[in-house]
Amino acid sequence: MKCIFCHNDFRPKRSNQKPKYCSRICYLNNIKPQRQEKICLNCNLSFTPSVYQTKSSHVYNLHQKFCSQSCSASYNNTGWQRNQKHFPKKIIDKSRICSLCKNEFLYTNGNQKYCSTKCRKIIANEKWHRYNTQKKNQTPVNADIQKIQIIYLNCPSGYQIDHIIPISKGGLHHQDNLQYLTEKQNKQKSNKLNWHEPSDSN
């Protein structure tokens, strides 16, 4: 078949169709043969669409939005910044009290409960111990969770939280069953009962 605009031979995509044009560009150019000026979306300068040379005629690119490839690249590569101008990020500037240390802080996320990563990790560590003890029903009803969290918060640097009676030996996750040990002492104690730090023999 022959295109009625560019007069090129083409094969239709489906055998039961009898199109008049070889492409949509020929169809649009036949409807709007005038080469109209457009405005570039990036530099806002007027330009004329580019021309594609065929065997018997000129075909205009009516879908062209940019005056050059550099304008197209700069416009598309800064898409995130362009959208940020139209839809700026909402910054919440409100104060809230930390659920652990009770200090006031400014939060940017509506679900933020803790003032710092340190407080969040302390709560996560305590919740992990509580979860393991709840599986064995070793968290008593009279356990004060807030006091336990404060003990975890006040743990000195270089020290670790240790259960005096180990959980594996039937100990409870209770504020009276917690103590501070150094990392070396905690490894030496492990899950021993009635453990005492060995004295240095000179």
N, C-alpha and C positions, 0 to 999 in steps of 0.2 A: 504494500500500500504506500501511497505518497501523501506526505504532509501538505496540507493546503497553504501553509504559511512559508515553510522553508523549502518545500518541494524535495525533501529527502525521502528516500525509501526507508521504511521501517516495518517491523513485524509487530502486530498487536500482541499484548500479553495473553489474551484469551482468544481462542479461535471463534467463539460466538459473538465477539465484539467487532464493530466496524468504526473505530475512532477516526476523526478527521485530522488530529494533530499527533505528532510524534512525542510530544512532551507537554507538560503544563506551562513551561516557559513560552512555547510557541502559541499556546492557547491564549495566554494573558497578553502577549505582544500583539496578537491579532485583534484582540478586543481594544487594547489601548496602544496603538502604534506610536503615539507621540512619546518622545523621550523626555519625561518630566524631571525637573530638578527635585532633589531631596535634601534633607538636613541630616547631617551625621549625628548619631546619638552620643558620640564622645566629645567632639570638638565643636559641635553646633554650627558647622560651616556647611554651606550649600554645595552640592556636588551632583554630577550627572551619573546615572548608573552606567556600569561598564558594558561593553558590547562584545558579544561572542560572534566571531566570524564563522558563517556556514558556507556551503557551496554556492548558494544562490542569493543569500540575503544576510542581514544583520539581525541578531537577536539581542534584545536588551534584558539585562538582569533586573527585573522589577522588584525582586525581593531584597535587593541590596540595602543594608542599613548603615554601613560605614563607608567613609570616603577612601579608606586604605586598610591594609591588613594590620598596620601598627595601631590604628585606632580601634580596630576590632579586638586585638590582643589586650590592649591596655584597659578597655572597657570590661572585657570578660574576666581578666585576672584580678580585678578589684571589685568583683561582684559582692564579696562579703562586706567590704567597707561601704559599698554603695547602698546595700540593704540596711546597714547599721544607721545610715543617715536618716532613712525613712522610718526605720523601726528601731530606735535607740533602746539599749538595754536598760531595764528598770532597776535602779540601784536603791535598795532599801536602806535607809539610814535611821535605824531605830535602836534603842538600847534594850538589853535583856539581861536577866540574871542567870549566871551559869548554874546548871542543875547540881554541880558537884561542889565547887569552891565558893559559890554564892557571890562571886565578883561580877560587877556590871560590865558589859561589853557591848560593842556595836556589831550587829549582825547584818549580813547581806543576803542570807538565805532564810526563807521563812521557817524551814525545818531545823535550823541550827539550835542546838541545846547547850553546847559547851563552848567555853571561851577560847580554847586552844586545843591543839592536837594532843597535848599531854593529858588533859582531862579526859578526852575521848578515849585514849588508849587505856587509861586507868580504869574507866568504867567497863571497857570491853574485856580487860583482864579479869576484873571482879565478876562480871557476868559469866565468863567462861568457867571460873571455879564454881560459881553457884549452879551453873547448868550441870556440871559433872556431879556435884553433890546431890542435886535434886533427883538425878537418875537413880541414886542409891538411897534416896530419902534421908540424907544426912544434913539437910538444912532445917534446923528446928524452927518452930513457929515463933518463939520468942527472940529470934535473931533480929538485931537492928541493922537493916540493910544500909541505912544512912551512916551509922557509925563504922560499919565495915568499909564503906567507900571512903570515908575520911582517913581510916588507917592506910588504905591503899594510896590515898593522895599524899599523905605525909611521909611516905617511905623515902628515906634518905638516898642520895645518889650512891651507887655501888652496893646497895643492899637489895634484898628480895623479900617478898612476903612468904612466910612459911607457916604451915599448920603444925602446932606443937604435937598434937596427936595426929599422925598422918591420916588422910582420907581413906587410904587403902587398908588401914588398921581399924577403921570404925570411927575416926575422928569426925567432928562436926564443923561445918562452915559457920562458925560463930565468932563474934568479936573477942571472946575470952580465949579462943583457941588459935590466935594469930600472934606472930612475933616477927621481928626483923632479924635476918641473918645475911651475912655476906654471901657472895656467890660461891666462894670456896667452902664456907661452912654449910651452906644449903646442899651442896653436892656431897659433902662428907656425911651429913645427917641422912639424906635420902628419905627412906620411909622407916627409919629405926625408931623404936620406942625408948624412952629414958636415955636419950643421947646427951652426952656432955662433951664439950670441946676439949680435945686432948691438950694437956699442958705441955709446954716446951721443956724438955729435960736437957739441962746443960751439963 
